[in-house]
Amino acid sequence: MTGNGAREVLAIRYCTRTTTRAENFLNHHLYGEPDADIEMDYYFWVVRDGAGTILVDTGFNPVVGDRRRRAWWTTPADALPTIGVDPGSVHTIVVTHAHWDHTGNLHQFPDARIVISQAEYDFWTSPMARRSQFVTHAEADEIAYLQRADAEGRLTLIKGQHTLDDGTELIEVGGHTPGQVVVSVPTATGTVVLASDAVHFYEEVERDRPFAIIADLPAMYRAYDLLADLAARPGTSLVAGHDPLVRTRFAPHPAGPDVTDLTAARESP
């Protein structure tokens, strides 16, 4: 296994859409501001070194994206070769949470180990997940795939904090979903914290504005506090899960405009 000096962390954008602030921020009317359009990017993340590749989430399945009227232009298996990664080198997939835009395309990596929090897995395989306020955010076929992976011995369930073999740390925070996980990756240039949907937009943390889709509001606030603390540490970069600002706060990758090098900061927030 290589050391942190060879590790690269990339964000790959595969979809974008225009939505509204009122749709995305909980009780937006409380802020006394008019509604306005806001751009929302969709990413999955790649952690790679000489020992292989870790995927953090797998985006949404194109069929599901079409049904949900989301424009898209690539999937993980198609995008990885453009950055010089053999899809067969993916040995681990971290599922930060089980919403539909993070669990699609798991089938593209049938030999990879899948890591998800116990709380997340238990919730989405329970009757509560079929209630109307939850069921719309997940795909039954993708939850069933996680269950099959569990039966095959390919699923690793974690609680609290868990460190992968390469030193990548998973931290269960909850909030957005019952077992939402954030991912802290040590590299030669510092620590990259992939918030995934614990923070969709930077202003959730920077202006204390919770996201509209939520399982536990106090837990969401605690996650913001934790991530703000991590981001304040020297050499640590916070990466929001859906914010177009990711593409301005970090450097572009030579592979093209939809790939951002998270190990190379372009400018300070």
Secondary structure, DSSP 8 states (H G I E B T S, - for coil): ---GGG-EEEEEEEEEEEEEHHHHBTTGGGGT----EEEEEEEEEEEEETTEEEEE-----HHHHHHTT------HHHHGGGGT--GGGEEEEE-S---HHHHTTGGG-TTSEEEEEHHHHHHHTSGGGGSHHHHTTS-HHHHHHHHHHHHTT-EEEE-SEEE-TTS-EEEE--SSSTT-EEEEEEETTEEEEEEETT-SSHHHHHTT--BSS-S-HHHHHHHHHHHHHHHTSTTEEEEESS-TTHHHHEEEETTEEEEEEEEEE-S--
